[in-house]
Amino acid sequence: MSTAESTTRAGAFSAAESHAIRADFPILSAVVNDSPLVYLDSGATSQKPRQVLDAERSFYENDNAAVHRGAHMLAALATESFEDARSTVARFVGARDDEIVWTSNATEGINLIAYAMGNAGLGRGSADAEQFRLGAGDEIVVTEMEHHANLIPWQELAARTGATLRFIPVDDDGSLDLSGIRSIVTAKTRVLAFTHVSNVLGIVNPVAELVALAKEVGALTVLDACQSAPHLALNLADLDVDFAVFSGHKMLGPTGIGVLYGRARLLNALPPFLTGGSMITTVTMERAEYLPAPMRFEAGTQRISQAIGLAAAIRYLQNVGLDRIAAHESVLGERLVAGLSALPGITVLGQGAGSHRVGLASFDVAGVHSHDVGQFLDDRGIAVRVGHHCAQPLHRRLGVTSSTRASTYLYNTVDEVDQLIAGVADATTFFGVRP
């Protein structure tokens, strides 16, 4: 029986189902520092099942060619697989094919939007691009919990255009403080950019409420879905956002492939970001005319094998079931937060057990640097993330310089979470932690 066929029961995975899933991931049988690998760093990058590895390898062994430009059979096969991958991604997030743009990662996707909006302000693009022009008196709003990838591009756009960057603060528990939201999101707001799920706190933000506020004032919405697309059923049309980004490597796919979603009319109004071959219709020595979206944003040789690998990853996730994955991770996340919170000297950042969150927790060990905690756990074969997780402002707001982050995925087990909790408990003893 295949993994897809064996994971049909509602709710969290049984031991047999977890075993079947884990068998698809070769790296999970690795031994690290004489201990079996416990991989709890999927929030940074996920591991890849054989089905994804095989899809990329099969492309290179059988169909490798440039897409959209060759008249020979291999080029036709490569193009078909490449565009089929786009269709797979589009269906996965409730979008049209022409609303999906390939990028290298989510960071590039956000930079694409911000840089293209800046180009509109320089008079580039058609008359439709004027809707993106920013200047003095306009405002861009983000949140205090954003990953640097959804903060710095907007800082740069504000600097280039004279617009003002504002932010929605967070409460002491890490949740968004919406008490003064109507004084932050106003008629001056042109862009509201926010994360769906915090990469530090695991908190699921109120997308519907934020989108409604943006619509009231005519602002564009940009959703960072990097930590939601791998874990939750995602329908961008239902969420009603204008743009969204996510990365393949966090959802079982290859590195080097990301996705930018945009409403077709907005993508076609945006000026190009990167220019060159494959994204043009007519070129003279004086000027160029550009293809409609998505090709107008896909200059040069594309990420063909990576897109095909991402499509294979999405099929894997769909076969298992996003609802099953969410249910499984909910169990792991509750156990993770509750177990860590019970340890003396441990502070879990953000809301506690029972809150709407994914299976991720960042924590501070009193008086011990996160790097030391991470090395202690690594000696036991437990892989976690340490540092500020590209979210320095959020850590500063919560009163810590860094944290240790454990993040689960569909291939993790309750036993692995318990090993992490036991490892952290031993670390507090080793480092002489006192609450």
C-alpha positions in Angstrom: 0.0 0.0 0.0 1.4 3.5 -0.9 1.8 6.3 1.6 -1.0 8.1 -0.2 -3.4 5.2 0.2 -2.4 4.5 3.8 -3.1 8.0 5.2 -6.9 8.2 4.8 -8.1 8.2 8.3 -9.2 11.6 9.7 -7.0 13.1 12.5 -3.4 12.7 13.5 -1.3 9.9 12.0 -1.1 6.5 13.6 2.2 4.9 14.4 1.9 2.8 11.2 1.1 5.9 9.1 4.0 7.8 10.5 6.4 4.9 9.8 5.1 4.8 6.2 5.7 8.5 5.7 9.1 8.5 7.3 10.2 5.6 5.1 9.8 8.0 2.1 12.6 10.3 3.5 16.1 8.8 3.1 17.8 11.4 5.4 15.7 10.5 8.4 17.6 7.3 8.8 20.8 9.2 9.3 22.9 9.0 12.5 24.3 12.3 13.9 26.9 12.3 16.7 26.2 8.6 17.3 22.5 9.2 17.8 19.5 8.8 15.3 18.7 12.1 13.7 15.8 14.0 15.2 15.1 16.7 12.6 13.2 19.6 14.1 14.2 22.4 11.8 11.6 22.2 9.0 10.7 25.8 9.6 14.1 26.6 8.0 14.0 23.9 5.4 12.1 20.6 5.1 13.5 17.3 4.1 12.6 15.7 0.7 10.9 12.5 0.0 12.1 10.0 -2.6 9.2 11.1 -4.9 10.6 14.6 -5.2 14.2 13.4 -5.6 13.0 11.0 -8.3 11.0 13.7 -10.2 14.0 15.9 -10.5 16.3 13.1 -11.5 13.8 11.8 -14.0 13.7 15.2 -15.7 17.4 15.4 -16.1 17.7 11.8 -17.3 14.9 11.9 -19.8 13.6 15.3 -20.7 16.3 17.9 -20.0 16.0 20.9 -22.4 15.2 24.6 -22.3 11.6 25.5 -22.1 9.5 27.8 -24.3 12.0 28.2 -27.1 13.0 24.9 -28.7 11.2 23.2 -31.6 12.5 19.7 -30.8 10.8 16.9 -28.9 12.8 17.3 -25.7 12.0 21.0 -25.5 8.3 20.2 -26.0 8.4 17.6 -23.2 10.3 19.9 -20.9 7.9 22.8 -21.5 4.9 20.6 -20.9 6.2 19.4 -17.6 7.2 22.9 -16.6 3.8 24.3 -17.3 2.0 21.3 -15.7 4.0 22.2 -12.6 2.6 25.7 -12.7 -0.9 24.3 -13.0 -0.3 22.0 -10.1 0.8 24.9 -7.9 -2.1 27.0 -9.1 -4.7 24.4 -8.1 -2.9 23.9 -4.8 -3.5 27.5 -3.7 -6.8 28.2 -5.5 -5.3 30.3 -8.3 -5.3 30.6 -12.1 -2.2 29.4 -14.0 -1.5 33.0 -15.1 -1.4 34.1 -11.5 1.6 32.0 -10.6 5.1 33.4 -11.2 8.2 31.3 -10.6 10.9 32.9 -8.4 14.0 31.6 -6.7 12.3 31.9 -3.2 9.8 33.9 -1.3 12.4 36.6 -0.6 12.7 37.2 -4.3 9.0 37.3 -4.7 8.6 40.1 -2.2 11.5 42.0 -3.7 9.9 41.6 -7.1 6.7 43.3 -5.9 8.5 46.1 -4.1 11.0 46.7 -6.9 8.3 46.7 -9.6 6.3 49.2 -7.6 9.3 51.4 -7.4 9.7 51.1 -11.2 6.1 52.3 -11.6 7.1 55.4 -9.6 9.9 56.0 -12.1 7.4 56.1 -14.9 8.1 52.6 -16.2 5.2 50.4 -17.4 1.9 51.3 -19.0 -0.7 53.7 -17.7 -2.1 50.9 -15.5 1.2 50.9 -13.6 0.3 54.3 -12.1 -1.8 52.6 -9.4 1.5 51.4 -7.9 3.2 54.7 -7.8 4.2 55.8 -4.2 5.4 59.1 -2.9 5.5 61.4 0.1 2.3 61.1 2.1 1.8 57.4 1.1 2.3 54.7 3.7 3.3 51.1 3.7 2.3 49.0 6.7 3.9 45.8 8.0 3.8 44.0 11.4 6.4 43.9 14.1 6.6 40.1 13.7 7.7 40.0 10.1 10.6 38.0 8.8 13.3 40.4 7.4 12.3 39.3 3.9 8.9 41.0 4.4 10.4 44.1 6.1 13.6 45.2 4.4 12.2 45.3 0.8 9.5 47.7 2.1 12.1 49.7 4.0 13.9 50.1 0.7 10.8 50.9 -1.3 9.9 53.6 1.3 13.4 55.0 1.0 13.2 55.1 -2.9 9.8 56.7 -3.1 9.5 58.9 0.0 6.7 56.9 1.4 6.5 56.2 5.1 6.8 52.7 6.6 4.6 52.0 9.6 4.0 48.8 11.6 1.3 47.0 13.6 2.8 46.2 17.0 2.6 42.9 18.9 1.4 42.3 22.5 3.6 40.8 25.2 2.3 37.3 24.1 3.4 37.9 20.5 0.0 38.3 19.0 -0.8 41.3 16.9 -2.1 44.3 18.9 -5.0 45.4 16.8 -6.4 47.8 19.4 -5.2 50.9 17.4 -5.3 49.3 14.0 -7.5 52.0 12.5 -5.0 54.7 13.3 -2.3 52.6 11.5 -4.2 51.3 8.5 -5.7 54.5 7.1 -6.6 56.3 3.9 -2.8 56.9 3.5 -2.1 53.2 3.4 -1.1 51.8 0.0 0.3 48.4 1.0 -0.4 46.1 3.9 2.2 43.3 4.0 2.0 40.6 6.8 2.8 37.0 7.5 0.2 34.4 7.6 2.1 32.4 10.3 4.9 33.7 12.3 8.2 31.9 11.7 9.2 32.6 15.4 5.9 32.1 17.2 3.9 29.7 15.1 0.9 32.0 15.5 -1.7 32.1 12.8 -2.7 35.7 12.1 -6.3 36.9 11.4 -6.0 37.2 7.6 -9.6 37.9 7.0 -9.7 40.8 9.4 -6.5 42.4 8.0 -7.6 42.0 4.4 -11.0 43.6 5.2 -9.2 46.6 6.8 -7.0 47.0 3.8 -10.0 46.8 1.4 -11.8 49.5 3.4 -8.9 52.0 2.6 -8.1 50.6 -0.9 -4.7 49.2 0.1 -2.9 46.3 -1.6 -2.3 43.2 0.5 0.8 41.1 0.4 0.8 37.8 2.3 3.9 35.9 3.4 2.7 32.3 3.2 6.0 30.6 3.8 5.0 29.0 7.1 1.4 28.3 6.1 1.6 26.8 2.7 3.5 23.7 3.9 1.2 23.1 6.9 -2.4 24.4 6.2 -4.8 24.1 3.4 -4.4 27.4 1.5 -6.8 29.0 -0.9 -5.6 32.4 -1.9 -8.7 33.3 -3.8 -10.8 32.7 -0.6 -8.3 34.7 1.5 -8.8 37.5 -1.0 -5.2 38.7 -0.9 -3.7 40.6 -3.8 -0.3 39.0 -3.7 1.3 36.1 -1.8 4.6 34.3 -1.7 6.0 31.0 -0.5 9.1 28.8 -0.9 9.4 25.3 -2.2 12.1 24.2 0.1 9.9 24.6 3.2 7.2 22.2 1.8 9.2 19.1 0.7 10.4 20.7 -2.6 13.8 21.6 -3.9 15.8 24.7 -3.0 15.9 27.5 -5.6 12.2 27.5 -6.3 9.6 29.9 -5.0 6.2 31.1 -5.9 4.7 34.6 -6.3 0.9 34.7 -6.6 -0.8 37.9 -7.8 -4.2 38.8 -9.2 -3.8 38.6 -13.0 -4.9 42.2 -13.5 -2.3 43.4 -11.0 0.5 41.3 -12.4 -0.2 42.5 -15.9 -0.1 46.1 -14.6 3.2 45.8 -12.8 6.3 46.8 -14.7 8.9 44.1 -15.1 11.5 43.3 -12.4 14.2 41.4 -14.2 14.6 41.9 -17.9 16.2 39.9 -20.7 15.2 36.9 -22.9 12.0 34.9 -22.7 9.9 37.7 -21.2 9.5 39.9 -24.4 7.5 40.1 -27.6 9.3 42.6 -29.7 12.8 44.1 -29.2 14.5 46.9 -31.2 17.7 48.7 -30.4 15.6 51.4 -28.8 12.9 49.6 -26.9 11.2 46.4 -25.9 7.6 45.2 -25.4 6.9 42.6 -22.7 4.8 39.5 -22.5 1.8 39.3 -20.2 2.1 37.7 -16.8 3.5 35.4 -15.7 6.2 35.2 -18.4 6.9 39.0 -18.1 8.5 38.2 -14.7 10.4 35.1 -15.8 13.5 36.4 -17.6 16.2 34.0 -18.7 16.5 30.2 -18.3 14.0 29.1 -15.7 14.1 26.8 -12.7 12.8 23.8 -14.6 13.8 20.8 -12.6 13.0 22.7 -9.4 9.5 23.5 -10.5 8.9 19.9 -11.5 10.2 18.9 -8.0 7.9 21.3 -6.3 4.9 19.9 -8.2 5.9 16.4 -7.0 6.1 17.7 -3.5 2.7 19.2 -3.7 1.3 16.0 -5.0 2.8 14.2 -2.1 1.3 16.7 0.4 -2.1 16.4 -1.3 -2.0 12.6 -1.2 -1.3 12.6 2.5 -3.9 15.4 3.0 -3.3 18.9 4.3 -6.0 18.4 6.9 -4.3 15.3 8.1 -0.9 17.1 8.3 -2.5 20.0 10.2 -4.1 17.6 12.7 -0.9 15.7 13.2 1.1 18.9 13.7 -1.5 20.2 16.1 -0.9 17.2 18.4 2.9 17.7 18.1 2.7 21.4 18.6 0.5 21.1 21.7 2.9 18.6 23.2 5.9 20.7 22.3 4.6 23.9 23.9 3.2 22.3 27.0 6.3 20.2 27.6 8.7 23.1 27.2 6.5 25.5 29.2 6.6 23.1 32.2 10.4 23.2 32.4 12.0 25.5 35.0 13.9 28.4 33.4 12.3 28.0 30.0 10.2 30.7 28.4 8.2 29.8 25.3 7.8 32.9 23.1 4.3 33.8 22.1 1.0 32.3 23.0 0.8 29.1 24.9 -0.8 25.7 24.3 -4.3 25.9 23.0 -3.8 28.9 20.7 -4.2 28.8 16.9 -0.7 27.9 15.8 1.3 25.4 13.8 3.7 22.8 15.2 6.5 25.3 16.0 7.9 26.8 19.2 10.7 29.2 20.0 12.0 29.3 23.5 14.6 31.1 25.7 16.7 29.3 28.3 17.4 31.6 31.2 21.0 32.8 31.2 22.0 30.4 28.3 22.7 31.6 24.7 20.6 29.8 22.1 23.7 28.7 20.3 24.9 26.8 23.4 21.5 25.1 23.7 21.5 24.2 20.0 25.0 22.6 20.3 23.9 20.7 23.4 21.0 19.2 21.5 23.0 18.5 18.4 25.3 16.3 20.5 22.2 14.2 20.9 21.4 14.2 17.2 18.5 16.8 17.7 18.6 19.4 15.0 16.9 22.8 15.9 17.3 26.4 14.8 19.1 29.0 16.9 19.5 32.8 16.6 16.9 35.5 15.8 15.4 33.6 12.8 15.6 36.7 10.6 13.2 38.5 13.0 15.3 40.8 15.1 12.6 43.4 15.8 10.3 40.7 17.1 12.9 39.3 19.4 13.8 42.8 20.6 10.1 43.5 21.4 9.8 40.2 23.4 13.0 41.1 25.4 15.4 38.5 24.1 18.3 38.6 21.7 17.8 35.1 20.3 15.9 31.9 20.8 16.0 28.2 20.1 13.3 27.1 17.7 11.9 23.6 17.2 9.6 23.1 14.2 7.8 19.9 13.3 6.4 18.6 10.1 4.4 15.6 8.8 7.4 13.2 9.3 8.0 14.0 12.9 6.6 11.9 15.8 5.5 12.3 19.4 8.6 10.4 20.5 10.8 12.9 18.8 9.1 15.8 20.5 9.6 14.0 23.8 13.3 13.6 23.0 13.5 17.3 22.4 11.8 18.1 25.7 14.1 15.7 27.6 17.1 17.2 25.9 16.2 20.7 26.9 15.5 19.5 30.5 19.0 18.0 30.5 20.5 21.2 29.1 19.0 23.2 32.0 20.7 20.9 34.4 24.0 21.0 32.5 24.1 24.8 32.4 22.8 25.2 36.0 19.7 27.0 35.0 17.6 28.5 37.7 14.1 29.9 37.1 
